[in-house]
Amino acid sequence: MKYTAPWWLPGGNLQTMVAAKVGRRYGSSPPAYQRERWTTPDHDFIDMDWLHSSAAPGAPLLVLFHGLEGSSRSHYAESFADFARAEKMAYVVAHFRGCSGELNHAPRAYHSGDFEEIGWILQRLRSRHTGPLLAVGISLGGNALLRWAEEAGSLAARTVSAVASVSAPLDLAASGASIGRGFNRQVYTRMFLQTMKPKALRKLAQFPGLFDGAALRSAKDLYAFDNIFTAPLHGFKDTDSYWREASAKRDLHCIRIPALVLNAKNDPFVPADSLPAAQDVGKWVSLWQPEHGGHVGFPSGAPPSHLAALPQAVGSWLLQNQ
């Protein structure tokens, strides 16, 4: 991806925040979705938001897996929806559990290595869609999508044609340390915990004794939150085990379908020195590591900027590799 940041947006933090808060996500009108609820194998549910589009039968289906605390109304989800609408593709946003506006039923949530859930979603989509299936994961969703591709190996090609990750924290320990200090801790960590803590406490009310509520209320960073909630709830010993086992970086060489891995080197959440190098991946993986772009940012143009560059670059790559 050849990306040049606007002169008025220097630095990864500005490129991240402007994209998320004020960047133009779509052209003439916001994407209109139709929600479909699926019952999961463990009798819980997930919500799928389908774009109202003029996609022809057999057109490619683009499925998006959102980032931490994201949804179909996240800036990147709407900008990819606008791209899909223009290309006459089918498009759906798969919500991780608890991210569609309603608390899920089971004593679990979602996490960065949730490849089993992604595999189930993709297989169900494959069974009902006749055209090519393409998948993009954003941040947490990107890491989880790559973990699925790693675990599936050569069998992944039976389900999807190509996958892409955008701003994924491929080394969770490195990203966790980065977001847990300095400016990142004061801004991004605080922002995430403002929604994650109330959700977790609602889960505790749903399942009394599930975890230590007092300890969670006092958690000041994602490391502590994951140690109390995310890791034990999903079968990991602790945060260190979770971050180590769920990170996609170590097994990128196992991927056997076309996979795009896009990370800006000035991403506030993902240190440049933690990014994979060519020797870490096999022939199926394409690494795009532009100098600028921030975290799921890549805004372009005059203020307030537009967000078309990211879906155009990633979506075009996926279409070329279908």
Sine and cosine of phi, psi and omega as CSV:
sin_phi,cos_phi,sin_psi,cos_psi,sin_omega,cos_omega
0.00,0.00,0.82,-0.57,0.08,-1.00
-0.99,-0.10,0.96,-0.28,-0.06,-1.00
-0.80,-0.60,0.76,-0.65,0.10,-1.00
-0.87,-0.50,0.85,-0.53,-0.02,-1.00
-0.95,0.33,0.57,-0.82,0.09,-1.00
-0.86,0.51,0.51,-0.86,-0.05,-1.00
-0.86,0.51,-0.47,0.88,-0.09,-1.00
-1.00,0.04,0.06,1.00,0.00,-1.00
-0.81,-0.58,0.93,0.38,0.03,-1.00
-0.98,0.21,0.66,-0.75,0.15,-0.99
1.00,-0.03,0.50,-0.87,-0.06,-1.00
-0.91,0.42,-0.57,0.82,-0.02,-1.00
-0.92,0.40,-0.72,0.69,0.03,-1.00
-0.90,0.44,-0.67,0.74,-0.01,-1.00
-0.90,0.43,-0.52,0.85,0.05,-1.00
-0.96,0.29,-0.78,0.63,-0.14,-0.99
-0.96,0.30,-0.63,0.78,0.02,-1.00
-0.90,0.44,-0.67,0.74,0.03,-1.00
-0.87,0.49,-0.70,0.72,-0.07,-1.00
-0.96,0.30,-0.52,0.85,-0.16,-0.99
-0.98,-0.19,-0.65,0.76,-0.16,-0.99
-0.76,-0.65,-0.18,0.98,-0.04,-1.00
-0.88,0.48,0.58,-0.81,0.00,-1.00
-0.96,0.26,0.88,-0.48,-0.14,-0.99
-1.00,0.01,-0.40,0.92,-0.12,-0.99
-0.47,-0.88,0.14,-0.99,-0.05,-1.00
-0.99,0.16,-0.97,-0.23,-0.15,-0.99
-0.99,0.17,-0.47,0.88,-0.09,-1.00
-0.49,-0.87,0.50,-0.87,0.03,-1.00
-0.93,0.37,0.46,-0.89,0.02,-1.00
-0.91,0.41,0.65,-0.76,0.06,-1.00
-0.98,-0.20,0.77,-0.64,-0.05,-1.00
-0.92,-0.39,0.44,-0.90,0.21,-0.98
-0.87,-0.49,0.81,-0.58,-0.08,-1.00
-1.00,0.04,0.67,-0.74,0.08,-1.00
-0.78,-0.63,0.78,-0.63,-0.01,-1.00
-0.98,-0.18,0.78,-0.63,0.04,-1.00
-0.94,-0.33,0.66,-0.76,0.13,-0.99
-1.00,0.05,0.78,-0.62,-0.04,-1.00
-0.99,0.12,0.28,-0.96,0.00,-1.00
-0.85,0.52,-0.43,0.91,0.02,-1.00
-0.99,-0.12,0.37,0.93,0.11,-0.99
0.93,0.38,0.43,0.90,0.16,-0.99
-0.99,-0.17,-0.33,-0.94,0.05,-1.00
-0.55,-0.84,0.40,-0.92,0.23,-0.97
-0.74,-0.68,0.42,-0.91,0.00,-1.00
-0.93,-0.36,0.73,-0.68,0.01,-1.00
-0.93,-0.38,0.84,-0.55,0.03,-1.00
-0.98,-0.21,0.92,-0.39,-0.05,-1.00
-1.00,-0.10,0.73,-0.69,0.04,-1.00
-0.96,0.27,0.75,-0.66,0.19,-0.98
-0.94,0.35,0.90,-0.43,-0.07,-1.00
-0.55,-0.83,0.14,-0.99,0.02,-1.00
-0.98,-0.21,0.50,0.86,-0.01,-1.00
-0.88,0.47,0.71,-0.71,0.02,-1.00
-0.98,0.19,0.42,-0.91,0.10,-0.99
-0.83,0.56,0.72,-0.69,-0.02,-1.00
1.00,0.05,-0.05,1.00,0.06,-1.00
-0.92,0.38,0.40,-0.91,0.05,-1.00
-0.87,0.49,0.58,-0.81,0.12,-0.99
-0.96,-0.28,0.84,-0.55,0.07,-1.00
-0.98,-0.21,0.86,-0.50,0.05,-1.00
-0.94,-0.33,0.73,-0.68,-0.02,-1.00
-0.91,-0.40,0.75,-0.66,0.12,-0.99
-0.96,-0.27,0.88,-0.48,-0.15,-0.99
-0.98,0.21,0.10,-0.99,0.00,-1.00
-1.00,-0.02,-0.12,-0.99,-0.02,-1.00
-0.82,0.58,0.86,-0.51,0.02,-1.00
0.89,0.46,0.39,0.92,0.01,-1.00
-1.00,0.04,-0.07,-1.00,0.01,-1.00
-0.22,-0.98,-0.08,-1.00,0.04,-1.00
-0.94,0.35,-0.19,0.98,0.03,-1.00
-0.98,-0.22,0.11,0.99,0.13,-0.99
-0.90,0.43,0.44,-0.90,-0.09,-1.00
-0.85,0.52,-0.64,0.77,-0.02,-1.00
-0.95,0.31,-0.57,0.82,0.02,-1.00
-0.90,0.43,-0.64,0.76,0.01,-1.00
-0.95,0.30,-0.57,0.82,0.02,-1.00
-0.94,0.33,-0.59,0.81,0.10,-1.00
-0.94,0.35,-0.56,0.83,0.08,-1.00
-0.88,0.47,-0.65,0.76,0.01,-1.00
-0.90,0.43,-0.64,0.77,0.06,-1.00
-0.89,0.45,-0.73,0.69,-0.02,-1.00
-0.88,0.47,-0.64,0.77,0.02,-1.00
-0.89,0.46,-0.69,0.72,0.00,-1.00
-0.91,0.41,-0.56,0.83,-0.02,-1.00
-1.00,0.03,0.01,1.00,-0.03,-1.00
0.85,0.53,0.64,0.77,0.11,-0.99
-1.00,-0.08,0.43,-0.90,0.24,-0.97
-0.97,0.23,0.49,-0.87,-0.10,-0.99
-0.50,-0.87,0.68,-0.73,0.04,-1.00
-0.58,-0.82,0.63,-0.78,0.11,-0.99
-0.97,-0.24,0.87,-0.49,0.05,-1.00
-1.00,0.00,0.88,-0.47,0.01,-1.00
-1.00,0.09,0.76,-0.66,0.19,-0.98
-0.93,0.37,0.34,-0.94,-0.11,-0.99
-0.87,0.49,0.76,-0.65,0.03,-1.00
1.00,0.07,0.05,1.00,-0.07,-1.00
-0.96,-0.29,0.07,1.00,-0.04,-1.00
-0.98,-0.21,0.17,0.99,0.04,-1.00
0.97,-0.25,-0.04,1.00,-0.02,-1.00
-0.68,-0.73,0.70,-0.72,0.00,-1.00
-0.91,0.42,0.73,-0.68,0.01,-1.00
-0.97,0.25,0.21,-0.98,-0.17,-0.98
-1.00,0.04,-0.52,0.86,-0.15,-0.99
-1.00,0.07,0.33,-0.94,0.05,-1.00
-0.99,0.17,0.84,0.54,0.07,-1.00
-0.43,-0.90,0.20,-0.98,0.03,-1.00
-0.75,-0.66,-0.91,-0.41,0.05,-1.00
-0.48,-0.88,0.28,-0.96,-0.03,-1.00
-0.40,-0.91,0.13,-0.99,-0.15,-0.99
-0.93,0.36,-0.29,0.96,0.00,-1.00
-0.91,-0.41,0.46,0.89,-0.14,-0.99
-0.98,0.22,0.83,0.56,-0.11,-0.99
-0.95,0.31,-0.43,0.90,0.03,-1.00
-0.90,0.44,-0.68,0.73,0.02,-1.00
-0.90,0.44,-0.69,0.72,0.02,-1.00
-0.89,0.46,-0.67,0.75,0.03,-1.00
-0.87,0.48,-0.68,0.74,0.02,-1.00
-0.90,0.44,-0.68,0.73,0.01,-1.00
-0.89,0.45,-0.74,0.68,-0.04,-1.00
-0.91,0.42,-0.63,0.77,0.02,-1.00
-0.91,0.42,-0.62,0.79,0.03,-1.00
-0.93,0.38,-0.65,0.76,0.06,-1.00
-0.89,0.45,-0.65,0.76,0.00,-1.00
-0.87,0.49,-0.60,0.80,-0.08,-1.00
-0.94,0.34,-0.32,0.95,-0.07,-1.00
-0.90,-0.44,-0.12,0.99,-0.03,-1.00
-0.93,-0.36,0.74,-0.67,-0.09,-1.00
-1.00,0.02,-0.39,0.92,-0.04,-1.00
-1.00,-0.01,-0.10,-1.00,0.04,-1.00
-0.87,0.49,0.58,-0.82,0.05,-1.00
-0.92,-0.39,0.83,-0.55,-0.01,-1.00
-0.84,-0.54,0.58,-0.82,-0.07,-1.00
-0.73,-0.68,0.67,-0.75,0.09,-1.00
-0.78,-0.63,0.71,-0.71,0.04,-1.00
-0.89,-0.46,0.67,-0.74,-0.05,-1.00
-0.95,-0.33,0.82,-0.57,0.06,-1.00
0.80,0.60,-0.89,-0.46,0.03,-1.00
-0.79,0.61,-0.69,0.72,0.01,-1.00
-0.90,0.44,-0.51,0.86,0.05,-1.00
-0.93,0.36,-0.67,0.74,0.05,-1.00
-0.89,0.45,-0.70,0.71,-0.01,-1.00
-0.90,0.43,-0.63,0.78,0.03,-1.00
-0.90,0.44,-0.68,0.73,0.05,-1.00
-0.91,0.41,-0.60,0.80,0.07,-1.00
-0.88,0.48,-0.62,0.78,0.06,-1.00
-0.89,0.45,-0.72,0.69,-0.01,-1.00
-0.88,0.48,-0.60,0.80,0.04,-1.00
-0.91,0.42,-0.72,0.69,-0.04,-1.00
-0.92,0.39,-0.61,0.79,-0.05,-1.00
-0.97,0.26,-0.49,0.87,0.00,-1.00
0.84,0.54,-0.74,-0.67,-0.04,-1.00
-0.93,0.37,-0.34,0.94,0.02,-1.00
-0.95,0.31,-0.30,0.95,-0.01,-1.00
-0.86,0.51,-0.53,0.85,-0.04,-1.00
-0.91,0.42,-0.33,0.94,0.06,-1.00
-0.95,0.30,-0.29,0.96,-0.10,-0.99
-0.94,-0.34,-0.78,0.63,-0.05,-1.00
-0.81,-0.59,0.40,-0.92,0.04,-1.00
-1.00,0.07,-0.62,0.79,-0.04,-1.00
-0.33,-0.94,0.40,-0.92,0.02,-1.00
-0.73,-0.68,0.38,-0.92,0.07,-1.00
-0.61,-0.79,0.61,-0.79,0.13,-0.99
-0.88,-0.47,0.59,-0.81,-0.02,-1.00
-0.81,-0.58,0.86,-0.51,0.07,-1.00
0.84,0.54,0.56,0.83,-0.02,-1.00
-0.97,0.25,0.67,-0.74,0.10,-0.99
-0.98,0.17,1.00,0.09,-0.14,-0.99
-0.95,0.31,-0.38,0.92,0.13,-0.99
-0.89,-0.45,1.00,-0.10,-0.15,-0.99
-0.90,0.43,-0.54,0.84,0.01,-1.00
-0.92,0.40,-0.68,0.73,0.02,-1.00
-0.90,0.43,-0.69,0.73,0.01,-1.00
-0.94,0.34,-0.61,0.79,0.04,-1.00
-0.89,0.46,-0.64,0.77,0.05,-1.00
-0.92,0.40,-0.62,0.78,-0.04,-1.00
-0.92,0.39,-0.69,0.72,-0.05,-1.00
-0.97,0.23,-0.22,0.98,-0.05,-1.00
-1.00,-0.06,0.16,0.99,-0.02,-1.00
-0.68,-0.73,0.41,-0.91,0.13,-0.99
0.86,0.51,-0.64,-0.77,-0.01,-1.00
-0.84,0.55,-0.67,0.74,-0.01,-1.00
-0.85,0.52,-0.66,0.75,0.00,-1.00
-0.90,0.43,-0.66,0.75,-0.05,-1.00
-0.95,0.31,-0.50,0.87,-0.09,-1.00
-0.97,-0.26,-0.90,0.43,-0.14,-0.99
-0.96,0.27,-0.71,0.70,0.02,-1.00
-0.86,0.51,-0.71,0.71,0.01,-1.00
-0.88,0.48,-0.65,0.76,-0.01,-1.00
-0.89,0.46,-0.73,0.69,-0.01,-1.00
-0.90,0.43,-0.70,0.71,-0.06,-1.00
-0.92,0.40,-0.41,0.91,0.03,-1.00
-0.88,0.47,-0.49,0.87,0.05,-1.00
-0.97,-0.23,-0.52,0.86,-0.07,-1.00
-0.95,0.33,-0.65,0.76,-0.01,-1.00
-0.89,0.45,-0.76,0.65,0.02,-1.00
-0.86,0.51,-0.62,0.78,0.05,-1.00
-0.89,0.46,-0.70,0.71,-0.01,-1.00
-0.90,0.44,-0.63,0.77,0.00,-1.00
-0.94,0.34,-0.51,0.86,0.13,-0.99
-0.92,0.38,-0.58,0.81,0.08,-1.00
-0.91,0.41,-0.60,0.80,0.05,-1.00
-0.92,0.40,-0.63,0.78,0.06,-1.00
-0.91,0.42,-0.54,0.84,0.02,-1.00
-0.95,0.31,-0.60,0.80,-0.02,-1.00
-0.75,-0.66,0.99,0.16,-0.03,-1.00
-0.82,0.58,0.69,-0.72,-0.01,-1.00
1.00,0.06,0.03,1.00,-0.05,-1.00
-0.89,0.45,-0.58,0.82,0.05,-1.00
-0.35,-0.93,0.04,-1.00,-0.04,-1.00
-0.99,0.12,0.97,-0.24,-0.04,-1.00
-0.90,0.44,-0.64,0.77,-0.01,-1.00
-0.90,0.43,-0.66,0.75,0.02,-1.00
-0.91,0.42,-0.62,0.78,0.00,-1.00
-0.92,0.38,-0.65,0.76,0.02,-1.00
-0.87,0.50,-0.51,0.86,-0.04,-1.00
-1.00,0.00,-0.05,1.00,-0.01,-1.00
-0.89,0.45,0.75,-0.67,-0.06,-1.00
-0.94,-0.35,-0.11,0.99,0.01,-1.00
-0.50,-0.87,0.11,-0.99,-0.06,-1.00
-0.94,0.34,-0.48,0.88,0.05,-1.00
-0.87,0.49,-0.75,0.66,0.00,-1.00
-0.91,0.41,-0.68,0.73,0.01,-1.00
-0.86,0.51,-0.73,0.69,-0.02,-1.00
-0.92,0.40,-0.54,0.84,0.00,-1.00
-0.92,0.39,-0.56,0.83,-0.06,-1.00
-1.00,0.03,-0.63,0.78,-0.18,-0.98
-0.91,-0.41,-0.92,0.39,-0.19,-0.98
-0.89,0.46,-0.77,0.64,-0.09,-1.00
-0.89,0.45,-0.85,0.53,-0.05,-1.00
-0.91,0.42,-0.51,0.86,-0.02,-1.00
-0.93,0.38,-0.39,0.92,-0.08,-1.00
-0.88,-0.48,0.37,0.93,0.18,-0.98
1.00,0.01,0.23,0.97,0.05,-1.00
-0.98,-0.18,0.51,-0.86,-0.04,-1.00
-0.90,0.44,-0.72,0.70,-0.04,-1.00
-0.28,-0.96,-0.07,-1.00,-0.03,-1.00
-0.85,0.52,-0.71,0.71,-0.03,-1.00
-0.86,0.51,-0.69,0.73,0.03,-1.00
-0.91,0.41,-0.70,0.72,0.03,-1.00
-0.86,0.52,-0.80,0.61,-0.04,-1.00
-0.89,0.46,-0.59,0.81,0.00,-1.00
-0.94,0.33,-0.76,0.66,-0.11,-0.99
-0.97,0.25,-0.45,0.89,-0.06,-1.00
-1.00,-0.01,-0.18,0.98,-0.05,-1.00
-0.95,0.31,0.73,-0.69,-0.05,-1.00
-0.99,0.15,-0.33,0.94,-0.17,-0.99
-0.84,0.53,-0.66,0.75,-0.16,-0.99
-0.94,0.34,-0.35,0.94,-0.08,-1.00
-0.87,-0.50,0.37,0.93,0.00,-1.00
-0.87,0.50,-0.45,0.89,0.00,-1.00
-0.93,0.36,-0.19,0.98,-0.02,-1.00
-1.00,0.07,-0.14,0.99,-0.06,-1.00
-0.95,0.31,0.67,-0.74,-0.06,-1.00
-0.79,-0.62,0.39,0.92,0.14,-0.99
-0.74,-0.67,0.37,-0.93,0.05,-1.00
-0.83,0.56,0.81,-0.59,-0.06,-1.00
-0.67,-0.74,0.81,-0.59,0.06,-1.00
-0.98,-0.20,0.76,-0.65,0.02,-1.00
-0.85,-0.53,0.96,-0.27,-0.08,-1.00
-0.95,-0.31,0.85,-0.53,0.07,-1.00
-0.62,-0.79,0.82,-0.58,0.13,-0.99
-0.96,0.27,0.62,-0.79,-0.01,-1.00
-0.96,0.29,-0.24,0.97,0.04,-1.00
-0.96,-0.28,0.39,0.92,0.06,-1.00
-0.89,0.45,0.84,-0.54,-0.02,-1.00
-0.89,0.45,-0.43,0.90,-0.07,-1.00
-1.00,-0.02,-0.42,0.91,-0.17,-0.99
-0.84,-0.54,0.98,-0.18,-0.04,-1.00
-0.85,0.52,0.67,-0.74,-0.03,-1.00
-0.86,0.52,-0.58,0.82,-0.04,-1.00
-0.97,0.25,-0.06,1.00,0.07,-1.00
-0.99,-0.13,-0.06,1.00,-0.06,-1.00
-0.96,0.27,0.49,-0.87,0.03,-1.00
-0.94,0.35,0.52,-0.86,0.10,-0.99
-0.96,-0.27,0.12,-0.99,-0.05,-1.00
-0.83,0.55,-0.58,0.81,-0.03,-1.00
-0.96,0.29,-0.18,0.98,0.01,-1.00
-1.00,0.04,-0.18,0.98,-0.10,-0.99
-0.81,-0.58,0.28,-0.96,0.06,-1.00
-0.99,-0.13,-0.18,-0.98,-0.09,-1.00
-0.94,0.34,-0.26,0.97,-0.05,-1.00
-0.99,0.12,-0.25,0.97,-0.14,-0.99
-0.97,-0.26,0.78,-0.63,0.09,-1.00
-0.96,-0.28,0.82,-0.58,0.01,-1.00
-0.99,-0.17,0.85,-0.53,0.15,-0.99
-0.92,-0.40,0.88,-0.48,-0.04,-1.00
-0.71,-0.71,0.95,0.31,0.03,-1.00
-0.91,0.40,0.39,-0.92,-0.03,-1.00
-0.92,0.40,-0.51,0.86,-0.11,-0.99
-0.79,-0.61,0.19,-0.98,0.03,-1.00
0.65,-0.76,-0.43,0.90,-0.01,-1.00
0.95,0.31,-0.38,-0.93,0.00,-1.00
-0.98,-0.17,0.94,-0.34,-0.05,-1.00
0.75,0.66,0.71,0.70,-0.03,-1.00
-0.95,-0.31,-1.00,-0.09,0.00,-1.00
0.84,0.55,0.69,0.72,0.05,-1.00
-0.95,0.32,0.49,-0.87,-0.02,-1.00
-0.69,-0.72,0.41,-0.91,0.13,-0.99
1.00,0.05,-0.03,-1.00,-0.02,-1.00
-0.93,0.36,0.32,-0.95,0.02,-1.00
-0.82,0.57,0.67,-0.75,0.10,1.00
-1.00,0.05,0.17,0.99,-0.01,-1.00
0.99,0.14,0.26,-0.96,0.11,-0.99
-0.81,-0.59,0.28,-0.96,-0.12,-0.99
-0.91,-0.42,0.39,0.92,-0.09,-1.00
-0.97,0.25,-0.37,0.93,-0.11,-0.99
-0.89,0.46,-0.66,0.75,-0.05,-1.00
-0.91,0.42,-0.84,0.54,0.00,-1.00
-0.90,0.44,-0.52,0.85,0.02,-1.00
-0.90,0.43,-0.71,0.70,-0.02,-1.00
-0.93,0.36,-0.76,0.65,-0.06,-1.00
-0.95,0.32,-0.70,0.72,0.00,-1.00
-0.89,0.45,-0.65,0.76,0.03,-1.00
-0.90,0.43,-0.64,0.77,0.04,-1.00
-0.88,0.47,-0.69,0.72,0.00,-1.00
-0.89,0.46,-0.69,0.72,0.00,-1.00
-0.90,0.44,-0.58,0.81,0.02,-1.00
-0.94,0.33,-0.32,0.95,-0.05,-1.00
-0.93,-0.37,0.26,0.97,-0.02,-1.00
-0.95,0.30,0.00,0.00,0.00,0.00
